[in-house]
């Protein structure tokens, strides 16, 4: 089976309404610099976690938790 490579990023990304039921790999960058451009080019899709209000970003551990939970939720 093929593995889809998904990145989580703040910029130039789709809302995180994704199908996480297949074989996936999640790529997350550092909190300061994000994901390197060359790494993003190698990803199949780039998603963002939409937020409302004055919050404009989450730290990488929170973003990871949200994405992993979404994958878990879709698989049960």
N, C-alpha and C positions, 0 to 999 in steps of 0.2 A: 504494500500500500504506500502511496505517496504521502509525504509530510508537507503540509503547508506551513510556511514561515510567516508569522505575523509579528509586526512590531507595534509597540505602543509609543506614541509620540504626541507632543503638543501641537505641532504645526503640520499643515498640508496632509491631513489625515481624515479618514472616514469615521463617522460615529461608530462606536463599538458594538453595533448590532451585527454580530458575526455568528457564523455557524462554527461552534467550537467542538462539534461531536466527532470529528475525524482525527487523524493524526496531525497534531500541530506542535510547533515550537514557538515559544514566545520570546521576543527580543526586547529587552528594556535597557535604556542607557543610564548613564550617571545623572545625578540630579543637577549637576552644573552644566555639563556639556551635551547631555542627551546622547543620541545614537550617532555614530560617525556616518557621514554621507555615503560612503562606500558600502557600509553594512546595510543601510536602508535600501540601497539599490538591489541588494541580494534578497530582500524580503518580498514575499508574494503580495502582501497587502500591509498597509499602515493604518492603524486605528488610533482614535483618541477617546478619552473618557470625557464626555460633555459635562460641564458644570454650570451652575447658575449662581447669580449673586456676585459677590466680590472675590470669591475664590477663583484663582486663575490657573492653579496647578496643584498637583498632589505629589507627595514624595514617592520615590520609586517603590518602597515597600508597600505602601497603600495601593498604588496602581497595580502592582503584582497581585496583591490579595484580591482585588476586584476582578481582575482578568481570570485568575485561577478559580475563584468561586463561580464565575459565570460558566467556565468550562465544566466544572463539577456539576453545577445545577442542570446543565443541558444533558449530562450523561446519566442522571438518575431517573 
